[in-house]
Amino acid sequence: MSHLTRQKKGKFGVVLIGLLVLSLMLAACGSKSEEKNTTSESPTTSDTKQEAKEKVLKDGMGHEVTIPANPQHVLASYLEDPLTALGVKPVAQWSVPNGIQDYLQASNLQGVPTISYDLPPEAVLKASPDLIIVGSESQVQKGLYDQYNKIAPTYVLGDAVSKDWRQTLLKIGEILNKTPEAQKVISDYDAKATETKAKIQTVMNGKSAAILWLTGKNFFLVDETTSSGTVLYHDLGITPPNLVTEIPADKRASWNPVTMEKLADLKADYIFLVNSDKGQGSEETLNSAIWKGIPAVKAGQVIELSKSSSWLYNGAVAGQMVMEDALKALVK
């Protein structure tokens, strides 16, 4: 696997897709009524939707996009977390070979057809969306935007928005006439983070935790600015370990490769380990003398998480699950 650069950080979705493809290759309709597109609607929300009108919004690439008054078949691949938070069931869901976003299945995506992460135009056409939302500019290069836009109005959020799940949620809320709902999701998230942080800090005040991803017998250290790293180090105030803080700013990536030898220098009170190699040879890696010599490992302070957990993803739904996992693990 090539080393990830700092430049890729702005395109975290694309970086994560590449790593997930590697991990999962090593290891496996749409709504028909307005009721299926929302988990619950107050009379106010319904009235708003009835009054909604077609509108034109400028996207992150400067396109003037005509948004349908009330989109019913939304395709927003790898943006299913904000869709789920808003109670919207997409017409198809993101996937890589033999894998999907497992953590969202129970809440909103169970039974939703899959679509490849690279959004082949023929697959997009087959999904019959009435609105397409894309996260990054890089996903619509080489004429893909024009191909998608011929199928349905296509709105590109852009990296400046999509790198922040709150901005992403608010923008999608604006597009889908669900701004109040998006604001409430963020308010509820922040309230939960405040409550969870208070409980966790009673036992973690000053203590550190590392987040490692094991995939293909390689370790990656999760940075402070993405997925579970943002939740632990910013939302919950847990101290990042030395191997995170010591990475030079111009060398940082969302997912920092770290050798087993370097892990011997890890100073962390706890390790959260996302083990994508479970059943695929991780026993050999985790039985090595170097791994067993890490202080947190010797102390039995390793919390192992499955690859189906939410710890590799960004969003309100993913973040709340991370908080619940951390609280359960750290506060007895």
HELIX and SHEET records of a PDB file:
HELIX    1   1 ARG A    6  LYS A   11  5                                   6    
HELIX    2   2 PHE A   12  LEU A   26  1                                  15    
HELIX    3   3 GLU A   34  ASN A   37  5                                   4    
HELIX    4   4 PRO A   43  GLU A   51  1                                   9    
HELIX    5   5 GLU A   80  ALA A   85  1                                   6    
HELIX    6   6 ASP A  102  LEU A  104  5                                   3    
HELIX    7   7 GLN A  105  LEU A  109  3                                   5    
HELIX    8   8 PRO A  121  ALA A  127  1                                   7    
HELIX    9   9 GLU A  137  VAL A  140  5                                   4    
HELIX   10  10 LEU A  144  ILE A  151  1                                   8    
HELIX   11  11 ASP A  159  SER A  162  1                                   4    
HELIX   12  12 TRP A  165  ILE A  175  1                                  11    
HELIX   13  13 THR A  179  MET A  204  1                                  26    
HELIX   14  14 SER A  227  THR A  230  1                                   4    
HELIX   15  15 VAL A  231  ASP A  235  3                                   5    
HELIX   16  16 ASN A  242  THR A  245  1                                   4    
HELIX   17  17 ALA A  249  LYS A  251  5                                   3    
HELIX   18  18 MET A  260  LEU A  263  1                                   4    
HELIX   19  19 SER A  282  LEU A  286  1                                   5    
HELIX   20  20 ALA A  289  GLY A  293  1                                   5    
HELIX   21  21 PRO A  295  LYS A  298  1                                   4    
HELIX   22  22 ALA A  316  LEU A  330  1                                  15    
SHEET    1   A 2 LYS A  55  LYS A  58  0                                        
SHEET    2   A 2 GLU A  64  ILE A  67 -1                                        
SHEET    1   B 3 VAL A  74  LEU A  75  0                                        
SHEET    2   B 3 LEU A 131  VAL A 134  1                                        
SHEET    3   B 3 THR A 154  VAL A 156  1                                        
SHEET    1   C 3 GLY A  99  ILE A 100  0                                        
SHEET    2   C 3 GLN A  93  VAL A  96 -1                                        
SHEET    3   C 3 THR A 114  SER A 116  1                                        
SHEET    1   D 5 TRP A 255  VAL A 258  0                                        
SHEET    2   D 5 ASN A 218  VAL A 222 -1                                        
SHEET    3   D 5 ALA A 209  THR A 215 -1                                        
SHEET    4   D 5 TYR A 270  ASN A 275  1                                        
SHEET    5   D 5 VAL A 302  SER A 306  1                                        
END                                                                             
